[in-house]
């Protein structure tokens, strides 16, 4: 990866800051599975919310740190967390399309590093369960189960593009083409039904679960229907890049570029990303997860485009990461969270708070730039 001398220096300095902080964070939180932090202290989802969709990001951070440092503290925490997550396999109502987010950074990462057959089995079980959500009439993976009075039988969401790599991994691991067919069918559907001509994306698309006919899109976690939820944009860029990496299907690379071009064109002067690109200008709610994840996605995208296009995606990614480093990273080793000012959804009551996957994607992005990342997806 071609970086300037000053960029290389910044990456090295930032990686050292990550190493310095994360050792103390990991040591303090060995028995937790964090989602967010209150007053700089991580909460714990290892008990009543063992099913939560973000629970794979903590072991993912641990595996990335183990990969770059060799410190067994990180490995031990990752393995212990993975074992705790077995409880989720016995909770069918709490198993949904997010199996990739849960078990790629935990069990599959473990298998890739250690060769653990138990971890391989967990990954394959998670993949089978994800494949079982496929609706052949509409060529989509059903996103959510029943909650809030909604059955969501025909609902698919852009986030699922990031879960497809679990199916690609299972296909390559077992040579069973079922996994490939399901992943490709879903990605093809997403190109048609989620990605708009200008490169913005829908968050939720509702289908008739019996006929597969598209009914409508929903605003979901964004500002409104037809707007541009920024984390959804990030999922779209990264998801299609990864589908290209696994299949070499050129249309996926082109789709990733279209979504990325839209994202880049809407980055504000501050380089701090709002919850939705269409939110009112007076709104100060941000989503650092969208910034970190889109940076990861664009770094990955830069690997596959023509030489003349590489900086088109690499430079904005570095710009986003530098803005986070300077303005939204808490480097105090006594504070558990790294990134601040994240938002789960525009219409939630809480905004601008820490979330574990912002930390994960920031760390992954810096490691990518340093050519020291563990490939998890």
ABEGO torsion letter per residue (X at the ends): XBBBAAAAAAAAAAAAAAAAAAAAAAAAAAABBBABBBGGBBBBAABAAAABAAAAAAAAAAAAAAAAAGBAAAAAAAAAAAAAAAAAAABAAABBAAAAAAAAABAAAAAAAAGBAAAAAAAAAAAAAAAAABBAAAGBBBABBBBGGBAGAABBBAAAAAAAAAAAAAAAAAGBAAAAAAAAAAAAAAAAAABBAAGBBBABBBBBAAAGBBABBBAEABABBGBBBAAAAAAAAAAAAAAAAAAGBAAAAAAAAAAAAAAAAABBAAGBBBABAABBAABABBBAAAAAAAAAAAAAAAAABBAAAAAAAAAAAAAAAAAAAAAABBABAABABABBGBBABAABABBGBBBAAAAAAAAAAAAAAAGABBBAX
